[in-house]
Amino acid sequence: MDISTTISQYIVTKILRQPKKVLKPTDKLISSGLIDSFSLMDLSAFVEEKFGVRLDDTELNAETFDTVAQLANIVQSRQ
């Protein structure tokens, strides 16, 4: 399973609790209100643990972290 798929699966099953929901890599997460700040922290912790990368708190915003694709790019650049 690739990075984007792993992140998407985590979001729909653990955060949204809608395992049948299809989340596209370009769907807006923060700016659309799909996930809130608490969920964002959970997602950040998951990504750090699962992929062994460090995310700075200043990166947790809609500018750099608003889509699964953006997040996957950050993970790839740090592995």
Phi and psi restraints in degrees (range 20) as a CNS / XPLOR table:
assign (resid 1 and name C) (resid 2 and name N)
       (resid 2 and name CA) (resid 2 and name C) 1.0 -81.8 20.0 2
assign (resid 2 and name N) (resid 2 and name CA)
       (resid 2 and name C) (resid 3 and name N) 1.0 173.5 20.0 2
assign (resid 2 and name C) (resid 3 and name N)
       (resid 3 and name CA) (resid 3 and name C) 1.0 -59.6 20.0 2
assign (resid 3 and name N) (resid 3 and name CA)
       (resid 3 and name C) (resid 4 and name N) 1.0 -49.2 20.0 2
assign (resid 3 and name C) (resid 4 and name N)
       (resid 4 and name CA) (resid 4 and name C) 1.0 -59.9 20.0 2
assign (resid 4 and name N) (resid 4 and name CA)
       (resid 4 and name C) (resid 5 and name N) 1.0 -43.8 20.0 2
assign (resid 4 and name C) (resid 5 and name N)
       (resid 5 and name CA) (resid 5 and name C) 1.0 -64.9 20.0 2
assign (resid 5 and name N) (resid 5 and name CA)
       (resid 5 and name C) (resid 6 and name N) 1.0 -42.8 20.0 2
assign (resid 5 and name C) (resid 6 and name N)
       (resid 6 and name CA) (resid 6 and name C) 1.0 -61.4 20.0 2
assign (resid 6 and name N) (resid 6 and name CA)
       (resid 6 and name C) (resid 7 and name N) 1.0 -44.8 20.0 2
assign (resid 6 and name C) (resid 7 and name N)
       (resid 7 and name CA) (resid 7 and name C) 1.0 -65.6 20.0 2
assign (resid 7 and name N) (resid 7 and name CA)
       (resid 7 and name C) (resid 8 and name N) 1.0 -44.8 20.0 2
assign (resid 7 and name C) (resid 8 and name N)
       (resid 8 and name CA) (resid 8 and name C) 1.0 -60.1 20.0 2
assign (resid 8 and name N) (resid 8 and name CA)
       (resid 8 and name C) (resid 9 and name N) 1.0 -44.8 20.0 2
assign (resid 8 and name C) (resid 9 and name N)
       (resid 9 and name CA) (resid 9 and name C) 1.0 -61.3 20.0 2
assign (resid 9 and name N) (resid 9 and name CA)
       (resid 9 and name C) (resid 10 and name N) 1.0 -40.7 20.0 2
assign (resid 9 and name C) (resid 10 and name N)
       (resid 10 and name CA) (resid 10 and name C) 1.0 -62.7 20.0 2
assign (resid 10 and name N) (resid 10 and name CA)
       (resid 10 and name C) (resid 11 and name N) 1.0 -45.1 20.0 2
assign (resid 10 and name C) (resid 11 and name N)
       (resid 11 and name CA) (resid 11 and name C) 1.0 -61.6 20.0 2
assign (resid 11 and name N) (resid 11 and name CA)
       (resid 11 and name C) (resid 12 and name N) 1.0 -49.1 20.0 2
assign (resid 11 and name C) (resid 12 and name N)
       (resid 12 and name CA) (resid 12 and name C) 1.0 -72.1 20.0 2
assign (resid 12 and name N) (resid 12 and name CA)
       (resid 12 and name C) (resid 13 and name N) 1.0 -31.3 20.0 2
assign (resid 12 and name C) (resid 13 and name N)
       (resid 13 and name CA) (resid 13 and name C) 1.0 -89.3 20.0 2
assign (resid 13 and name N) (resid 13 and name CA)
       (resid 13 and name C) (resid 14 and name N) 1.0 -43.1 20.0 2
assign (resid 13 and name C) (resid 14 and name N)
       (resid 14 and name CA) (resid 14 and name C) 1.0 -94.9 20.0 2
assign (resid 14 and name N) (resid 14 and name CA)
       (resid 14 and name C) (resid 15 and name N) 1.0 -36.3 20.0 2
assign (resid 14 and name C) (resid 15 and name N)
       (resid 15 and name CA) (resid 15 and name C) 1.0 -92.8 20.0 2
assign (resid 15 and name N) (resid 15 and name CA)
       (resid 15 and name C) (resid 16 and name N) 1.0 -52.9 20.0 2
assign (resid 15 and name C) (resid 16 and name N)
       (resid 16 and name CA) (resid 16 and name C) 1.0 -83.2 20.0 2
assign (resid 16 and name N) (resid 16 and name CA)
       (resid 16 and name C) (resid 17 and name N) 1.0 -22.6 20.0 2
assign (resid 16 and name C) (resid 17 and name N)
       (resid 17 and name CA) (resid 17 and name C) 1.0 55.3 20.0 2
assign (resid 17 and name N) (resid 17 and name CA)
       (resid 17 and name C) (resid 18 and name N) 1.0 41.8 20.0 2
assign (resid 17 and name C) (resid 18 and name N)
       (resid 18 and name CA) (resid 18 and name C) 1.0 -132.9 20.0 2
assign (resid 18 and name N) (resid 18 and name CA)
       (resid 18 and name C) (resid 19 and name N) 1.0 72.7 20.0 2
assign (resid 18 and name C) (resid 19 and name N)
       (resid 19 and name CA) (resid 19 and name C) 1.0 -58.6 20.0 2
assign (resid 19 and name N) (resid 19 and name CA)
       (resid 19 and name C) (resid 20 and name N) 1.0 -19.8 20.0 2
assign (resid 19 and name C) (resid 20 and name N)
       (resid 20 and name CA) (resid 20 and name C) 1.0 -89.4 20.0 2
assign (resid 20 and name N) (resid 20 and name CA)
       (resid 20 and name C) (resid 21 and name N) 1.0 -7.4 20.0 2
assign (resid 20 and name C) (resid 21 and name N)
       (resid 21 and name CA) (resid 21 and name C) 1.0 -67.5 20.0 2
assign (resid 21 and name N) (resid 21 and name CA)
       (resid 21 and name C) (resid 22 and name N) 1.0 138.6 20.0 2
assign (resid 21 and name C) (resid 22 and name N)
       (resid 22 and name CA) (resid 22 and name C) 1.0 -99.5 20.0 2
assign (resid 22 and name N) (resid 22 and name CA)
       (resid 22 and name C) (resid 23 and name N) 1.0 120.4 20.0 2
assign (resid 22 and name C) (resid 23 and name N)
       (resid 23 and name CA) (resid 23 and name C) 1.0 -110.2 20.0 2
assign (resid 23 and name N) (resid 23 and name CA)
       (resid 23 and name C) (resid 24 and name N) 1.0 116.1 20.0 2
assign (resid 23 and name C) (resid 24 and name N)
       (resid 24 and name CA) (resid 24 and name C) 1.0 -80.2 20.0 2
assign (resid 24 and name N) (resid 24 and name CA)
       (resid 24 and name C) (resid 25 and name N) 1.0 152.3 20.0 2
assign (resid 24 and name C) (resid 25 and name N)
       (resid 25 and name CA) (resid 25 and name C) 1.0 -58.9 20.0 2
assign (resid 25 and name N) (resid 25 and name CA)
       (resid 25 and name C) (resid 26 and name N) 1.0 -22.9 20.0 2
assign (resid 25 and name C) (resid 26 and name N)
       (resid 26 and name CA) (resid 26 and name C) 1.0 -102.0 20.0 2
assign (resid 26 and name N) (resid 26 and name CA)
       (resid 26 and name C) (resid 27 and name N) 1.0 1.9 20.0 2
assign (resid 26 and name C) (resid 27 and name N)
       (resid 27 and name CA) (resid 27 and name C) 1.0 -65.6 20.0 2
assign (resid 27 and name N) (resid 27 and name CA)
       (resid 27 and name C) (resid 28 and name N) 1.0 135.4 20.0 2
assign (resid 27 and name C) (resid 28 and name N)
       (resid 28 and name CA) (resid 28 and name C) 1.0 -72.9 20.0 2
assign (resid 28 and name N) (resid 28 and name CA)
       (resid 28 and name C) (resid 29 and name N) 1.0 130.6 20.0 2
assign (resid 28 and name C) (resid 29 and name N)
       (resid 29 and name CA) (resid 29 and name C) 1.0 -97.2 20.0 2
assign (resid 29 and name N) (resid 29 and name CA)
       (resid 29 and name C) (resid 30 and name N) 1.0 -52.8 20.0 2
assign (resid 29 and name C) (resid 30 and name N)
       (resid 30 and name CA) (resid 30 and name C) 1.0 -86.6 20.0 2
assign (resid 30 and name N) (resid 30 and name CA)
       (resid 30 and name C) (resid 31 and name N) 1.0 -53.8 20.0 2
assign (resid 30 and name C) (resid 31 and name N)
       (resid 31 and name CA) (resid 31 and name C) 1.0 -64.9 20.0 2
assign (resid 31 and name N) (resid 31 and name CA)
       (resid 31 and name C) (resid 32 and name N) 1.0 -22.3 20.0 2
assign (resid 31 and name C) (resid 32 and name N)
       (resid 32 and name CA) (resid 32 and name C) 1.0 -88.5 20.0 2
assign (resid 32 and name N) (resid 32 and name CA)
       (resid 32 and name C) (resid 33 and name N) 1.0 -10.5 20.0 2
assign (resid 32 and name C) (resid 33 and name N)
       (resid 33 and name CA) (resid 33 and name C) 1.0 83.9 20.0 2
assign (resid 33 and name N) (resid 33 and name CA)
       (resid 33 and name C) (resid 34 and name N) 1.0 8.8 20.0 2
assign (resid 33 and name C) (resid 34 and name N)
       (resid 34 and name CA) (resid 34 and name C) 1.0 -61.6 20.0 2
assign (resid 34 and name N) (resid 34 and name CA)
       (resid 34 and name C) (resid 35 and name N) 1.0 -41.5 20.0 2
assign (resid 34 and name C) (resid 35 and name N)
       (resid 35 and name CA) (resid 35 and name C) 1.0 -124.9 20.0 2
assign (resid 35 and name N) (resid 35 and name CA)
       (resid 35 and name C) (resid 36 and name N) 1.0 148.2 20.0 2
assign (resid 35 and name C) (resid 36 and name N)
       (resid 36 and name CA) (resid 36 and name C) 1.0 -102.1 20.0 2
assign (resid 36 and name N) (resid 36 and name CA)
       (resid 36 and name C) (resid 37 and name N) 1.0 -177.0 20.0 2
assign (resid 36 and name C) (resid 37 and name N)
       (resid 37 and name CA) (resid 37 and name C) 1.0 -64.8 20.0 2
assign (resid 37 and name N) (resid 37 and name CA)
       (resid 37 and name C) (resid 38 and name N) 1.0 -33.7 20.0 2
assign (resid 37 and name C) (resid 38 and name N)
       (resid 38 and name CA) (resid 38 and name C) 1.0 -67.6 20.0 2
assign (resid 38 and name N) (resid 38 and name CA)
       (resid 38 and name C) (resid 39 and name N) 1.0 -43.6 20.0 2
assign (resid 38 and name C) (resid 39 and name N)
       (resid 39 and name CA) (resid 39 and name C) 1.0 -64.8 20.0 2
assign (resid 39 and name N) (resid 39 and name CA)
       (resid 39 and name C) (resid 40 and name N) 1.0 -34.6 20.0 2
assign (resid 39 and name C) (resid 40 and name N)
       (resid 40 and name CA) (resid 40 and name C) 1.0 -62.7 20.0 2
assign (resid 40 and name N) (resid 40 and name CA)
       (resid 40 and name C) (resid 41 and name N) 1.0 -39.9 20.0 2
assign (resid 40 and name C) (resid 41 and name N)
       (resid 41 and name CA) (resid 41 and name C) 1.0 -66.7 20.0 2
assign (resid 41 and name N) (resid 41 and name CA)
       (resid 41 and name C) (resid 42 and name N) 1.0 -40.2 20.0 2
assign (resid 41 and name C) (resid 42 and name N)
       (resid 42 and name CA) (resid 42 and name C) 1.0 -61.8 20.0 2
assign (resid 42 and name N) (resid 42 and name CA)
       (resid 42 and name C) (resid 43 and name N) 1.0 -44.0 20.0 2
assign (resid 42 and name C) (resid 43 and name N)
       (resid 43 and name CA) (resid 43 and name C) 1.0 -63.1 20.0 2
assign (resid 43 and name N) (resid 43 and name CA)
       (resid 43 and name C) (resid 44 and name N) 1.0 -42.6 20.0 2
assign (resid 43 and name C) (resid 44 and name N)
       (resid 44 and name CA) (resid 44 and name C) 1.0 -60.4 20.0 2
assign (resid 44 and name N) (resid 44 and name CA)
       (resid 44 and name C) (resid 45 and name N) 1.0 -46.0 20.0 2
assign (resid 44 and name C) (resid 45 and name N)
       (resid 45 and name CA) (resid 45 and name C) 1.0 -62.7 20.0 2
assign (resid 45 and name N) (resid 45 and name CA)
       (resid 45 and name C) (resid 46 and name N) 1.0 -41.3 20.0 2
assign (resid 45 and name C) (resid 46 and name N)
       (resid 46 and name CA) (resid 46 and name C) 1.0 -60.3 20.0 2
assign (resid 46 and name N) (resid 46 and name CA)
       (resid 46 and name C) (resid 47 and name N) 1.0 -48.6 20.0 2
assign (resid 46 and name C) (resid 47 and name N)
       (resid 47 and name CA) (resid 47 and name C) 1.0 -61.6 20.0 2
assign (resid 47 and name N) (resid 47 and name CA)
       (resid 47 and name C) (resid 48 and name N) 1.0 -44.5 20.0 2
assign (resid 47 and name C) (resid 48 and name N)
       (resid 48 and name CA) (resid 48 and name C) 1.0 -61.6 20.0 2
assign (resid 48 and name N) (resid 48 and name CA)
       (resid 48 and name C) (resid 49 and name N) 1.0 -43.8 20.0 2
assign (resid 48 and name C) (resid 49 and name N)
       (resid 49 and name CA) (resid 49 and name C) 1.0 -71.7 20.0 2
assign (resid 49 and name N) (resid 49 and name CA)
       (resid 49 and name C) (resid 50 and name N) 1.0 -45.9 20.0 2
assign (resid 49 and name C) (resid 50 and name N)
       (resid 50 and name CA) (resid 50 and name C) 1.0 -68.2 20.0 2
assign (resid 50 and name N) (resid 50 and name CA)
       (resid 50 and name C) (resid 51 and name N) 1.0 -41.1 20.0 2
assign (resid 50 and name C) (resid 51 and name N)
       (resid 51 and name CA) (resid 51 and name C) 1.0 -107.9 20.0 2
assign (resid 51 and name N) (resid 51 and name CA)
       (resid 51 and name C) (resid 52 and name N) 1.0 -3.2 20.0 2
assign (resid 51 and name C) (resid 52 and name N)
       (resid 52 and name CA) (resid 52 and name C) 1.0 66.7 20.0 2
assign (resid 52 and name N) (resid 52 and name CA)
       (resid 52 and name C) (resid 53 and name N) 1.0 34.9 20.0 2
assign (resid 52 and name C) (resid 53 and name N)
       (resid 53 and name CA) (resid 53 and name C) 1.0 -118.0 20.0 2
assign (resid 53 and name N) (resid 53 and name CA)
       (resid 53 and name C) (resid 54 and name N) 1.0 159.2 20.0 2
assign (resid 53 and name C) (resid 54 and name N)
       (resid 54 and name CA) (resid 54 and name C) 1.0 -107.3 20.0 2
assign (resid 54 and name N) (resid 54 and name CA)
       (resid 54 and name C) (resid 55 and name N) 1.0 127.7 20.0 2
assign (resid 54 and name C) (resid 55 and name N)
       (resid 55 and name CA) (resid 55 and name C) 1.0 -108.9 20.0 2
assign (resid 55 and name N) (resid 55 and name CA)
       (resid 55 and name C) (resid 56 and name N) 1.0 128.4 20.0 2
assign (resid 55 and name C) (resid 56 and name N)
       (resid 56 and name CA) (resid 56 and name C) 1.0 -77.9 20.0 2
assign (resid 56 and name N) (resid 56 and name CA)
       (resid 56 and name C) (resid 57 and name N) 1.0 142.8 20.0 2
assign (resid 56 and name C) (resid 57 and name N)
       (resid 57 and name CA) (resid 57 and name C) 1.0 -57.0 20.0 2
assign (resid 57 and name N) (resid 57 and name CA)
       (resid 57 and name C) (resid 58 and name N) 1.0 -30.0 20.0 2
assign (resid 57 and name C) (resid 58 and name N)
       (resid 58 and name CA) (resid 58 and name C) 1.0 -70.8 20.0 2
assign (resid 58 and name N) (resid 58 and name CA)
       (resid 58 and name C) (resid 59 and name N) 1.0 -15.5 20.0 2
assign (resid 58 and name C) (resid 59 and name N)
       (resid 59 and name CA) (resid 59 and name C) 1.0 -84.9 20.0 2
assign (resid 59 and name N) (resid 59 and name CA)
       (resid 59 and name C) (resid 60 and name N) 1.0 -13.1 20.0 2
assign (resid 59 and name C) (resid 60 and name N)
       (resid 60 and name CA) (resid 60 and name C) 1.0 -82.7 20.0 2
assign (resid 60 and name N) (resid 60 and name CA)
       (resid 60 and name C) (resid 61 and name N) 1.0 72.1 20.0 2
assign (resid 60 and name C) (resid 61 and name N)
       (resid 61 and name CA) (resid 61 and name C) 1.0 -148.9 20.0 2
assign (resid 61 and name N) (resid 61 and name CA)
       (resid 61 and name C) (resid 62 and name N) 1.0 170.4 20.0 2
assign (resid 61 and name C) (resid 62 and name N)
       (resid 62 and name CA) (resid 62 and name C) 1.0 -67.9 20.0 2
assign (resid 62 and name N) (resid 62 and name CA)
       (resid 62 and name C) (resid 63 and name N) 1.0 -18.0 20.0 2
assign (resid 62 and name C) (resid 63 and name N)
       (resid 63 and name CA) (resid 63 and name C) 1.0 -74.1 20.0 2
assign (resid 63 and name N) (resid 63 and name CA)
       (resid 63 and name C) (resid 64 and name N) 1.0 -39.2 20.0 2
assign (resid 63 and name C) (resid 64 and name N)
       (resid 64 and name CA) (resid 64 and name C) 1.0 -114.0 20.0 2
assign (resid 64 and name N) (resid 64 and name CA)
       (resid 64 and name C) (resid 65 and name N) 1.0 -9.2 20.0 2
assign (resid 64 and name C) (resid 65 and name N)
       (resid 65 and name CA) (resid 65 and name C) 1.0 -136.4 20.0 2
assign (resid 65 and name N) (resid 65 and name CA)
       (resid 65 and name C) (resid 66 and name N) 1.0 24.3 20.0 2
assign (resid 65 and name C) (resid 66 and name N)
       (resid 66 and name CA) (resid 66 and name C) 1.0 -86.8 20.0 2
assign (resid 66 and name N) (resid 66 and name CA)
       (resid 66 and name C) (resid 67 and name N) 1.0 -15.8 20.0 2
assign (resid 66 and name C) (resid 67 and name N)
       (resid 67 and name CA) (resid 67 and name C) 1.0 -131.1 20.0 2
assign (resid 67 and name N) (resid 67 and name CA)
       (resid 67 and name C) (resid 68 and name N) 1.0 160.6 20.0 2
assign (resid 67 and name C) (resid 68 and name N)
       (resid 68 and name CA) (resid 68 and name C) 1.0 -61.7 20.0 2
assign (resid 68 and name N) (resid 68 and name CA)
       (resid 68 and name C) (resid 69 and name N) 1.0 -38.3 20.0 2
assign (resid 68 and name C) (resid 69 and name N)
       (resid 69 and name CA) (resid 69 and name C) 1.0 -61.4 20.0 2
assign (resid 69 and name N) (resid 69 and name CA)
       (resid 69 and name C) (resid 70 and name N) 1.0 -43.5 20.0 2
assign (resid 69 and name C) (resid 70 and name N)
       (resid 70 and name CA) (resid 70 and name C) 1.0 -62.6 20.0 2
assign (resid 70 and name N) (resid 70 and name CA)
       (resid 70 and name C) (resid 71 and name N) 1.0 -44.7 20.0 2
assign (resid 70 and name C) (resid 71 and name N)
       (resid 71 and name CA) (resid 71 and name C) 1.0 -64.1 20.0 2
assign (resid 71 and name N) (resid 71 and name CA)
       (resid 71 and name C) (resid 72 and name N) 1.0 -42.4 20.0 2
assign (resid 71 and name C) (resid 72 and name N)
       (resid 72 and name CA) (resid 72 and name C) 1.0 -62.8 20.0 2
assign (resid 72 and name N) (resid 72 and name CA)
       (resid 72 and name C) (resid 73 and name N) 1.0 -36.9 20.0 2
assign (resid 72 and name C) (resid 73 and name N)
       (resid 73 and name CA) (resid 73 and name C) 1.0 -64.7 20.0 2
assign (resid 73 and name N) (resid 73 and name CA)
       (resid 73 and name C) (resid 74 and name N) 1.0 -40.3 20.0 2
assign (resid 73 and name C) (resid 74 and name N)
       (resid 74 and name CA) (resid 74 and name C) 1.0 -62.3 20.0 2
assign (resid 74 and name N) (resid 74 and name CA)
       (resid 74 and name C) (resid 75 and name N) 1.0 -46.0 20.0 2
assign (resid 74 and name C) (resid 75 and name N)
       (resid 75 and name CA) (resid 75 and name C) 1.0 -61.0 20.0 2
assign (resid 75 and name N) (resid 75 and name CA)
       (resid 75 and name C) (resid 76 and name N) 1.0 -48.1 20.0 2
assign (resid 75 and name C) (resid 76 and name N)
       (resid 76 and name CA) (resid 76 and name C) 1.0 -60.1 20.0 2
assign (resid 76 and name N) (resid 76 and name CA)
       (resid 76 and name C) (resid 77 and name N) 1.0 -39.6 20.0 2
assign (resid 76 and name C) (resid 77 and name N)
       (resid 77 and name CA) (resid 77 and name C) 1.0 -69.4 20.0 2
assign (resid 77 and name N) (resid 77 and name CA)
       (resid 77 and name C) (resid 78 and name N) 1.0 -17.1 20.0 2
assign (resid 77 and name C) (resid 78 and name N)
       (resid 78 and name CA) (resid 78 and name C) 1.0 -107.4 20.0 2
assign (resid 78 and name N) (resid 78 and name CA)
       (resid 78 and name C) (resid 79 and name N) 1.0 -2.5 20.0 2
